[in-house]
Amino acid sequence: MSVHLAGGGWDAPDPGLIYRGFVDEAAERALRAGRRLPRISVLLVAEDADGAVAVTQKLRAALAAAGRAEPVFHTIDEGQKFTSVVLSEIDGVLVAGGLTPAYLEAVSPIAGEIRLLVSDGLPYLGFSAGAAIAADRAVIGGWRIGGIPVVHENAGEDLDEVTVAEGLALVDLAIDVHAAQWGTLGRLIAATEAGLVEGGVAIDENTVLIVGEGVLRVEGTGSVWRITEGDDAVQVSTLGA
């Protein structure tokens, strides 16, 4: 089973493309548990009620386009936290998008359980914020380093200085999202140069990086940008879809 890291976005020509591998893996796990349809726990932290309804509808449609599944939505307000009940009797977990610091706070009580389940083969899909917090060292927002802008303020996630926190540790690299669309590639490059993280990946919208056992695979319409520390400078390369 794999960790699926999606860079966000709702305008893919095939809305189910970045979810299909995840749903297929959840279906395999469901069969082993004797379930006809995979039960997918969808964790959503709502900024407001209307936004939560819109995101729920979009995710439900995308999952339906990806395959047959039974999504179970768990929606809480910013500042609240999830409990273990959201991980009961499931075949996959999808952590949605929104304000990244709020998501990290919301999953903090169940982070250890998520790690154990994923290590036991439960497929995980992080969408935007859900992808960012999957890292061991998670870039959760900010738009300046040492007071110098490194990305547009609108991408700051309500934080000023670029902030790195302990994430879910499902993958051992830092992750940024909306790369080409929001310019967050520059933030991850700057964070690497500043020593805040040891490189990582920045994922375009409508694109998913699938991390399996010794395998990296990209699906979707964009690219995954790989940032690594070189001897004299940070190096950037791409993994195409």
VOLO-79817 format. One record per residue: x, y, z of N, C-alpha, C in turn; residue in one letter. Coordinates in steps of 0.2 Angstrom, whole numbers, padded with zeros to 4 digits. Layout:
BEGIN
[[X; Y; Z]; [X; Y; Z]; [X; Y; Z]; a],
...
This chain:
BEGIN
[[0004; -0006; 0000]; [0000; 0000; 0000]; [0004; 0006; 0000]; m],
[[0001; 0012; -0002]; [0005; 0018; -0003]; [0003; 0024; 0000]; s],
[[0007; 0029; 0000]; [0005; 0036; 0003]; [0004; 0040; -0004]; v],
[[-0002; 0043; -0004]; [-0003; 0047; -0010]; [-0003; 0054; -0008]; h],
[[0001; 0058; -0012]; [0002; 0065; -0010]; [-0001; 0070; -0016]; l],
[[-0007; 0073; -0015]; [-0010; 0077; -0020]; [-0009; 0084; -0019]; a],
[[-0007; 0088; -0025]; [-0005; 0095; -0024]; [-0011; 0100; -0024]; g],
[[-0017; 0097; -0024]; [-0023; 0101; -0024]; [-0026; 0102; -0031]; g],
[[-0031; 0106; -0031]; [-0034; 0108; -0038]; [-0040; 0104; -0039]; g],
[[-0045; 0107; -0043]; [-0051; 0104; -0044]; [-0053; 0104; -0051]; w],
[[-0049; 0106; -0056]; [-0050; 0107; -0063]; [-0047; 0102; -0068]; d],
[[-0046; 0096; -0065]; [-0043; 0091; -0069]; [-0048; 0088; -0075]; a],
[[-0045; 0087; -0081]; [-0050; 0084; -0086]; [-0053; 0078; -0084]; p],
[[-0049; 0074; -0080]; [-0052; 0068; -0077]; [-0052; 0068; -0070]; d],
[[-0058; 0070; -0066]; [-0058; 0072; -0059]; [-0056; 0066; -0055]; p],
[[-0056; 0060; -0057]; [-0055; 0054; -0053]; [-0047; 0052; -0054]; g],
[[-0043; 0055; -0058]; [-0037; 0052; -0060]; [-0032; 0052; -0054]; l],
[[-0032; 0057; -0050]; [-0027; 0057; -0044]; [-0029; 0053; -0038]; i],
[[-0036; 0051; -0038]; [-0038; 0047; -0033]; [-0039; 0039; -0035]; y],
[[-0038; 0038; -0041]; [-0039; 0031; -0043]; [-0035; 0026; -0040]; r],
[[-0028; 0027; -0040]; [-0024; 0022; -0037]; [-0025; 0021; -0029]; g],
[[-0027; 0026; -0026]; [-0029; 0026; -0019]; [-0035; 0022; -0018]; f],
[[-0040; 0023; -0022]; [-0047; 0019; -0021]; [-0045; 0012; -0023]; v],
[[-0041; 0010; -0028]; [-0040; 0004; -0030]; [-0036; 0000; -0024]; d],
[[-0032; 0003; -0020]; [-0028; 0000; -0015]; [-0033; -0001; -0009]; e],
[[-0037; 0004; -0008]; [-0042; 0003; -0003]; [-0047; -0003; -0004]; a],
[[-0049; -0003; -0010]; [-0053; -0009; -0012]; [-0050; -0016; -0011]; a],
[[-0043; -0016; -0012]; [-0039; -0022; -0011]; [-0040; -0024; -0003]; e],
[[-0039; -0019; 0001]; [-0039; -0020; 0008]; [-0046; -0022; 0011]; r],
[[-0051; -0019; 0007]; [-0058; -0020; 0009]; [-0059; -0028; 0008]; a],
[[-0057; -0030; 0002]; [-0058; -0037; 0001]; [-0055; -0042; 0006]; l],
[[-0049; -0040; 0008]; [-0046; -0044; 0013]; [-0050; -0044; 0020]; r],
[[-0054; -0038; 0021]; [-0058; -0038; 0027]; [-0065; -0040; 0026]; a],
[[-0066; -0043; 0020]; [-0073; -0045; 0019]; [-0078; -0040; 0017]; g],
[[-0076; -0034; 0015]; [-0081; -0029; 0013]; [-0081; -0028; 0006]; r],
[[-0087; -0027; 0003]; [-0089; -0027; -0004]; [-0086; -0020; -0006]; r],
[[-0087; -0015; -0003]; [-0085; -0008; -0005]; [-0080; -0006; 0001]; l],
[[-0075; -0002; -0002]; [-0070; 0000; 0003]; [-0073; 0006; 0007]; p],
[[-0072; 0006; 0013]; [-0074; 0012; 0018]; [-0068; 0017; 0018]; r],
[[-0069; 0023; 0016]; [-0064; 0028; 0016]; [-0066; 0034; 0021]; i],
[[-0062; 0035; 0026]; [-0063; 0040; 0030]; [-0060; 0046; 0027]; s],
[[-0064; 0051; 0027]; [-0062; 0058; 0024]; [-0062; 0063; 0030]; v],
[[-0057; 0066; 0031]; [-0056; 0071; 0037]; [-0056; 0078; 0034]; l],
[[-0060; 0082; 0036]; [-0061; 0088; 0033]; [-0061; 0093; 0039]; l],
[[-0057; 0098; 0039]; [-0057; 0104; 0044]; [-0060; 0110; 0040]; v],
[[-0066; 0112; 0043]; [-0070; 0117; 0039]; [-0068; 0124; 0041]; a],
[[-0067; 0129; 0037]; [-0066; 0136; 0038]; [-0073; 0139; 0039]; e],
[[-0078; 0137; 0035]; [-0085; 0139; 0036]; [-0089; 0134; 0033]; d],
[[-0096; 0134; 0035]; [-0101; 0129; 0033]; [-0101; 0128; 0026]; a],
[[-0102; 0134; 0022]; [-0103; 0134; 0015]; [-0097; 0131; 0011]; d],
[[-0091; 0132; 0014]; [-0085; 0130; 0011]; [-0084; 0122; 0012]; g],
[[-0087; 0120; 0018]; [-0086; 0113; 0019]; [-0091; 0109; 0015]; a],
[[-0097; 0112; 0014]; [-0102; 0108; 0009]; [-0099; 0108; 0002]; v],
[[-0096; 0113; 0000]; [-0093; 0113; -0007]; [-0087; 0108; -0008]; a],
[[-0083; 0108; -0003]; [-0077; 0103; -0003]; [-0080; 0096; -0003]; v],
[[-0085; 0095; 0002]; [-0088; 0088; 0002]; [-0091; 0086; -0005]; t],
[[-0094; 0090; -0008]; [-0097; 0088; -0014]; [-0092; 0087; -0019]; q],
[[-0086; 0091; -0020]; [-0081; 0090; -0024]; [-0077; 0083; -0023]; k],
[[-0076; 0082; -0017]; [-0072; 0076; -0015]; [-0077; 0070; -0016]; l],
[[-0083; 0070; -0015]; [-0088; 0065; -0016]; [-0088; 0063; -0024]; r],
[[-0088; 0068; -0028]; [-0088; 0067; -0035]; [-0082; 0064; -0038]; a],
[[-0076; 0067; -0035]; [-0070; 0064; -0037]; [-0069; 0057; -0035]; a],
[[-0071; 0055; -0029]; [-0070; 0048; -0027]; [-0075; 0044; -0031]; l],
[[-0081; 0046; -0033]; [-0085; 0042; -0037]; [-0082; 0041; -0044]; a],
[[-0079; 0046; -0047]; [-0076; 0046; -0053]; [-0070; 0041; -0053]; a],
[[-0067; 0040; -0047]; [-0061; 0036; -0046]; [-0063; 0028; -0046]; a],
[[-0069; 0027; -0043]; [-0070; 0020; -0042]; [-0076; 0019; -0037]; g],
[[-0078; 0013; -0036]; [-0083; 0012; -0031]; [-0081; 0011; -0024]; r],
[[-0084; 0016; -0020]; [-0081; 0016; -0013]; [-0087; 0019; -0009]; a],
[[-0086; 0019; -0002]; [-0091; 0021; 0003]; [-0087; 0027; 0007]; e],
[[-0087; 0033; 0004]; [-0083; 0038; 0008]; [-0088; 0040; 0014]; p],
[[-0084; 0041; 0020]; [-0087; 0042; 0026]; [-0084; 0049; 0029]; v],
[[-0088; 0054; 0028]; [-0085; 0061; 0030]; [-0086; 0063; 0037]; f],
[[-0080; 0065; 0039]; [-0079; 0068; 0046]; [-0077; 0075; 0046]; h],
[[-0082; 0080; 0047]; [-0080; 0087; 0047]; [-0080; 0090; 0054]; t],
[[-0075; 0094; 0055]; [-0075; 0098; 0061]; [-0073; 0105; 0060]; i],
[[-0074; 0109; 0064]; [-0072; 0116; 0063]; [-0065; 0117; 0065]; d],
[[-0062; 0123; 0062]; [-0055; 0124; 0064]; [-0054; 0125; 0072]; e],
[[-0049; 0122; 0075]; [-0048; 0123; 0082]; [-0050; 0116; 0085]; g],
[[-0054; 0112; 0082]; [-0056; 0106; 0085]; [-0052; 0100; 0083]; q],
[[-0052; 0095; 0086]; [-0048; 0089; 0085]; [-0051; 0083; 0083]; k],
[[-0049; 0079; 0079]; [-0052; 0072; 0077]; [-0050; 0067; 0083]; f],
[[-0055; 0062; 0084]; [-0054; 0057; 0089]; [-0053; 0050; 0085]; t],
[[-0051; 0045; 0089]; [-0050; 0039; 0085]; [-0056; 0036; 0082]; s],
[[-0062; 0038; 0083]; [-0068; 0035; 0080]; [-0067; 0036; 0072]; v],
[[-0064; 0041; 0070]; [-0063; 0042; 0062]; [-0059; 0036; 0059]; v],
[[-0055; 0032; 0063]; [-0051; 0027; 0060]; [-0054; 0020; 0061]; l],
[[-0060; 0020; 0063]; [-0063; 0013; 0065]; [-0066; 0010; 0059]; s],
[[-0064; 0004; 0057]; [-0067; 0000; 0052]; [-0066; 0003; 0045]; e],
[[-0060; 0005; 0043]; [-0059; 0009; 0037]; [-0054; 0005; 0033]; i],
[[-0054; 0007; 0026]; [-0049; 0004; 0022]; [-0045; 0009; 0018]; d],
[[-0046; 0015; 0020]; [-0042; 0020; 0018]; [-0043; 0027; 0021]; g],
[[-0039; 0031; 0022]; [-0040; 0038; 0025]; [-0038; 0043; 0020]; v],
[[-0042; 0048; 0019]; [-0041; 0054; 0015]; [-0041; 0060; 0019]; l],
[[-0036; 0064; 0020]; [-0035; 0070; 0023]; [-0036; 0076; 0018]; v],
[[-0041; 0080; 0019]; [-0042; 0085; 0014]; [-0038; 0091; 0015]; a],
[[-0040; 0096; 0011]; [-0036; 0103; 0011]; [-0040; 0108; 0014]; g],
[[-0036; 0113; 0016]; [-0038; 0119; 0019]; [-0032; 0123; 0022]; g],
[[-0034; 0125; 0028]; [-0028; 0129; 0032]; [-0024; 0124; 0035]; l],
[[-0017; 0123; 0033]; [-0013; 0118; 0035]; [-0011; 0118; 0042]; t],
[[-0010; 0123; 0045]; [-0009; 0123; 0053]; [-0015; 0120; 0056]; p],
[[-0021; 0122; 0054]; [-0027; 0119; 0057]; [-0028; 0111; 0056]; a],
[[-0026; 0109; 0050]; [-0026; 0102; 0049]; [-0021; 0098; 0054]; y],
[[-0015; 0101; 0054]; [-0010; 0098; 0059]; [-0012; 0097; 0066]; l],
[[-0015; 0103; 0068]; [-0018; 0103; 0075]; [-0024; 0098; 0076]; e],
[[-0028; 0097; 0071]; [-0034; 0093; 0071]; [-0032; 0085; 0071]; a],
[[-0027; 0083; 0068]; [-0025; 0076; 0068]; [-0020; 0075; 0073]; v],
[[-0017; 0079; 0077]; [-0012; 0078; 0082]; [-0014; 0073; 0087]; s],
[[-0020; 0072; 0089]; [-0022; 0067; 0094]; [-0022; 0060; 0091]; p],
[[-0022; 0059; 0084]; [-0023; 0053; 0081]; [-0017; 0051; 0077]; i],
[[-0012; 0056; 0077]; [-0006; 0055; 0073]; [-0002; 0048; 0073]; a],
[[-0001; 0046; 0079]; [0002; 0039; 0081]; [-0002; 0034; 0078]; g],
[[-0009; 0034; 0078]; [-0013; 0029; 0076]; [-0013; 0029; 0068]; e],
[[-0013; 0035; 0065]; [-0012; 0035; 0058]; [-0006; 0032; 0055]; i],
[[0000; 0033; 0059]; [0006; 0030; 0057]; [0006; 0023; 0057]; r],
[[0003; 0020; 0063]; [0003; 0013; 0064]; [-0002; 0010; 0058]; l],
[[-0007; 0013; 0057]; [-0012; 0010; 0052]; [-0008; 0010; 0045]; l],
[[-0005; 0016; 0043]; [-0002; 0016; 0037]; [0004; 0011; 0036]; v],
[[0008; 0010; 0042]; [0013; 0005; 0042]; [0011; -0002; 0041]; s],
[[0004; -0003; 0043]; [0001; -0009; 0042]; [-0002; -0010; 0035]; d],
[[-0002; -0005; 0031]; [-0004; -0006; 0024]; [-0010; -0002; 0023]; g],
[[-0013; 0002; 0027]; [-0019; 0007; 0026]; [-0016; 0012; 0021]; l],
[[-0020; 0013; 0015]; [-0018; 0018; 0010]; [-0020; 0025; 0013]; p],
[[-0016; 0030; 0012]; [-0017; 0037; 0014]; [-0017; 0041; 0008]; y],
[[-0021; 0046; 0008]; [-0021; 0051; 0002]; [-0022; 0058; 0006]; l],
[[-0017; 0062; 0005]; [-0017; 0069; 0007]; [-0018; 0073; 0002]; g],
[[-0023; 0078; 0002]; [-0025; 0083; -0003]; [-0023; 0089; -0001]; f],
[[-0018; 0093; -0004]; [-0016; 0099; -0002]; [-0013; 0099; 0005]; s],
[[-0017; 0102; 0010]; [-0014; 0102; 0017]; [-0013; 0095; 0020]; a],
[[-0017; 0090; 0018]; [-0016; 0083; 0020]; [-0010; 0080; 0017]; g],
[[-0008; 0083; 0011]; [-0001; 0081; 0009]; [0005; 0084; 0013]; a],
[[0004; 0090; 0014]; [0009; 0094; 0017]; [0011; 0091; 0024]; a],
[[0006; 0089; 0028]; [0007; 0087; 0035]; [0009; 0080; 0035]; i],
[[0009; 0076; 0029]; [0011; 0069; 0029]; [0019; 0069; 0030]; a],
[[0022; 0074; 0030]; [0030; 0074; 0030]; [0032; 0073; 0037]; a],
[[0038; 0071; 0038]; [0041; 0071; 0045]; [0042; 0078; 0047]; d],
[[0045; 0082; 0043]; [0046; 0089; 0044]; [0042; 0093; 0040]; r],
[[0036; 0095; 0042]; [0031; 0098; 0038]; [0031; 0105; 0037]; a],
[[0031; 0108; 0031]; [0031; 0115; 0030]; [0023; 0117; 0030]; v],
[[0021; 0120; 0035]; [0014; 0121; 0036]; [0012; 0129; 0035]; i],
[[0017; 0133; 0032]; [0015; 0139; 0030]; [0020; 0144; 0031]; g],
[[0018; 0151; 0030]; [0023; 0156; 0030]; [0025; 0159; 0023]; g],
[[0027; 0165; 0023]; [0029; 0168; 0017]; [0035; 0172; 0017]; w],
[[0038; 0172; 0023]; [0045; 0176; 0023]; [0050; 0171; 0027]; r],
[[0056; 0172; 0026]; [0061; 0169; 0030]; [0066; 0175; 0032]; i],
[[0067; 0176; 0038]; [0071; 0182; 0040]; [0068; 0188; 0038]; g],
[[0061; 0189; 0037]; [0058; 0195; 0035]; [0058; 0196; 0028]; g],
[[0061; 0191; 0024]; [0062; 0192; 0017]; [0057; 0188; 0013]; i],
[[0053; 0191; 0009]; [0047; 0187; 0005]; [0050; 0181; 0001]; p],
[[0047; 0175; 0002]; [0050; 0170; -0003]; [0044; 0167; -0007]; v],
[[0038; 0169; -0005]; [0032; 0167; -0009]; [0027; 0172; -0008]; v],
[[0021; 0173; -0012]; [0016; 0178; -0011]; [0013; 0177; -0004]; h],
[[0011; 0182; -0001]; [0008; 0182; 0006]; [0002; 0178; 0006]; e],
[[-0002; 0178; 0000]; [-0008; 0174; 0000]; [-0007; 0166; 0001]; n],
[[-0001; 0164; 0000]; [0001; 0157; 0001]; [0004; 0156; 0008]; a],
[[0003; 0161; 0013]; [0006; 0160; 0019]; [0002; 0156; 0024]; g],
[[-0004; 0154; 0023]; [-0008; 0150; 0028]; [-0009; 0154; 0034]; e],
[[-0009; 0160; 0034]; [-0010; 0164; 0040]; [-0004; 0164; 0044]; d],
[[0002; 0163; 0042]; [0008; 0163; 0045]; [0013; 0168; 0042]; l],
[[0017; 0171; 0046]; [0022; 0176; 0043]; [0028; 0172; 0041]; d],
[[0032; 0170; 0046]; [0038; 0167; 0044]; [0037; 0160; 0042]; e],
[[0041; 0157; 0037]; [0040; 0150; 0035]; [0041; 0146; 0041]; v],
[[0036; 0141; 0042]; [0036; 0137; 0049]; [0036; 0130; 0047]; t],
[[0041; 0126; 0050]; [0041; 0119; 0049]; [0040; 0116; 0056]; v],
[[0035; 0111; 0056]; [0033; 0107; 0062]; [0034; 0100; 0061]; a],
[[0033; 0096; 0067]; [0033; 0089; 0066]; [0026; 0087; 0063]; e],
[[0027; 0083; 0058]; [0021; 0081; 0054]; [0019; 0074; 0056]; g],
[[0016; 0070; 0051]; [0013; 0063; 0053]; [0019; 0058; 0052]; l],
[[0024; 0061; 0048]; [0030; 0056; 0047]; [0028; 0050; 0043]; a],
[[0024; 0051; 0038]; [0022; 0045; 0034]; [0028; 0045; 0028]; l],
[[0031; 0051; 0027]; [0036; 0051; 0022]; [0042; 0055; 0025]; v],
[[0048; 0054; 0022]; [0054; 0057; 0025]; [0056; 0063; 0021]; d],
[[0052; 0067; 0018]; [0054; 0072; 0014]; [0049; 0078; 0015]; l],
[[0051; 0084; 0015]; [0046; 0090; 0016]; [0042; 0090; 0009]; a],
[[0036; 0093; 0010]; [0031; 0093; 0005]; [0028; 0100; 0004]; i],
[[0028; 0103; -0002]; [0024; 0109; -0003]; [0019; 0107; -0008]; d],
[[0014; 0111; -0009]; [0008; 0110; -0014]; [0006; 0116; -0018]; v],
[[0002; 0115; -0023]; [0000; 0121; -0027]; [0006; 0124; -0030]; h],
[[0011; 0120; -0032]; [0018; 0122; -0034]; [0018; 0127; -0039]; a],
[[0016; 0125; -0045]; [0016; 0130; -0051]; [0011; 0135; -0050]; a],
[[0005; 0133; -0047]; [0000; 0138; -0047]; [0001; 0144; -0042]; q],
[[0004; 0142; -0036]; [0005; 0147; -0031]; [0012; 0149; -0030]; w],
[[0016; 0146; -0034]; [0023; 0148; -0033]; [0027; 0146; -0027]; g],
[[0024; 0140; -0024]; [0027; 0138; -0018]; [0033; 0134; -0019]; t],
[[0035; 0133; -0025]; [0042; 0130; -0026]; [0047; 0134; -0023]; l],
[[0046; 0141; -0024]; [0051; 0145; -0022]; [0052; 0145; -0014]; g],
[[0046; 0144; -0011]; [0046; 0143; -0003]; [0050; 0137; -0001]; r],
[[0049; 0132; -0005]; [0053; 0126; -0003]; [0060; 0126; -0004]; l],
[[0062; 0129; -0010]; [0069; 0131; -0011]; [0072; 0135; -0006]; i],
[[0069; 0140; -0004]; [0072; 0145; 0001]; [0072; 0141; 0008]; a],
[[0067; 0137; 0009]; [0067; 0134; 0016]; [0073; 0129; 0016]; a],
[[0075; 0126; 0010]; [0080; 0121; 0010]; [0087; 0125; 0011]; t],
[[0088; 0131; 0007]; [0094; 0135; 0007]; [0095; 0137; 0015]; e],
[[0089; 0139; 0018]; [0090; 0141; 0025]; [0091; 0136; 0030]; a],
[[0091; 0130; 0028]; [0092; 0124; 0032]; [0086; 0122; 0037]; g],
[[0080; 0125; 0035]; [0074; 0123; 0038]; [0072; 0116; 0037]; l],
[[0073; 0114; 0031]; [0072; 0107; 0029]; [0078; 0104; 0025]; v],
[[0078; 0098; 0024]; [0083; 0095; 0020]; [0081; 0093; 0013]; e],
[[0078; 0098; 0009]; [0075; 0097; 0003]; [0068; 0094; 0003]; g],
[[0065; 0092; -0002]; [0059; 0089; -0002]; [0056; 0089; -0009]; g],
[[0049; 0089; -0010]; [0045; 0090; -0016]; [0040; 0095; -0016]; v],
[[0039; 0098; -0021]; [0033; 0103; -0022]; [0029; 0100; -0028]; a],
[[0023; 0099; -0026]; [0018; 0096; -0031]; [0013; 0101; -0034]; i],
[[0013; 0100; -0041]; [0008; 0104; -0044]; [0001; 0102; -0043]; d],
[[-0004; 0107; -0044]; [-0011; 0105; -0043]; [-0013; 0099; -0049]; e],
[[-0018; 0096; -0047]; [-0021; 0090; -0051]; [-0015; 0085; -0053]; n],
[[-0011; 0084; -0048]; [-0005; 0080; -0049]; [-0004; 0076; -0042]; t],
[[-0002; 0070; -0042]; [-0001; 0066; -0036]; [0005; 0062; -0036]; v],
[[0009; 0062; -0031]; [0015; 0058; -0030]; [0013; 0052; -0026]; l],
[[0014; 0046; -0029]; [0013; 0040; -0025]; [0019; 0037; -0023]; i],
[[0020; 0037; -0016]; [0026; 0034; -0013]; [0024; 0027; -0010]; v],
[[0027; 0022; -0013]; [0026; 0015; -0011]; [0032; 0012; -0009]; g],
[[0033; 0006; -0009]; [0039; 0002; -0006]; [0044; 0002; -0012]; e],
[[0049; 0007; -0011]; [0054; 0008; -0016]; [0052; 0011; -0022]; g],
[[0046; 0014; -0023]; [0043; 0016; -0029]; [0041; 0023; -0028]; v],
[[0042; 0028; -0033]; [0039; 0034; -0033]; [0036; 0035; -0040]; l],
[[0029; 0036; -0040]; [0026; 0037; -0046]; [0022; 0043; -0046]; r],
[[0021; 0047; -0052]; [0018; 0053; -0053]; [0012; 0052; -0058]; v],
[[0006; 0054; -0056]; [0000; 0054; -0060]; [-0003; 0061; -0060]; e],
[[-0007; 0062; -0066]; [-0010; 0069; -0066]; [-0008; 0073; -0072]; g],
[[-0009; 0079; -0072]; [-0008; 0084; -0077]; [-0002; 0088; -0076]; t],
[[0002; 0088; -0070]; [0007; 0092; -0069]; [0013; 0089; -0067]; g],
[[0018; 0092; -0063]; [0024; 0089; -0062]; [0025; 0089; -0054]; s],
[[0030; 0085; -0052]; [0032; 0085; -0045]; [0039; 0088; -0046]; v],
[[0041; 0093; -0042]; [0047; 0097; -0042]; [0051; 0094; -0036]; w],
[[0057; 0091; -0038]; [0061; 0089; -0032]; [0067; 0093; -0031]; r],
[[0068; 0095; -0024]; [0073; 0100; -0022]; [0078; 0096; -0018]; i],
[[0084; 0096; -0019]; [0089; 0093; -0016]; [0095; 0097; -0014]; t],
[[0098; 0096; -0009]; [0104; 0100; -0007]; [0110; 0098; -0010]; e],
[[0113; 0102; -0014]; [0120; 0101; -0018]; [0126; 0103; -0013]; g],
[[0131; 0102; -0016]; [0138; 0104; -0013]; [0138; 0111; -0012]; d],
[[0136; 0115; -0017]; [0137; 0122; -0017]; [0130; 0126; -0018]; d],
[[0125; 0122; -0020]; [0118; 0126; -0021]; [0113; 0121; -0021]; a],
[[0107; 0123; -0020]; [0101; 0119; -0020]; [0100; 0117; -0027]; v],
[[0098; 0111; -0029]; [0097; 0108; -0035]; [0089; 0107; -0036]; q],
[[0086; 0108; -0042]; [0079; 0107; -0043]; [0079; 0103; -0050]; v],
[[0075; 0098; -0049]; [0073; 0094; -0055]; [0066; 0092; -0055]; s],
[[0063; 0089; -0060]; [0056; 0087; -0060]; [0055; 0080; -0061]; t],
[[0049; 0077; -0059]; [0047; 0071; -0060]; [0040; 0072; -0064]; l],
[[0040; 0070; -0070]; [0034; 0072; -0074]; [0029; 0067; -0073]; g],
[[0022; 0069; -0074]; [0017; 0064; -0074]; [0016; 0060; -0080]; a],
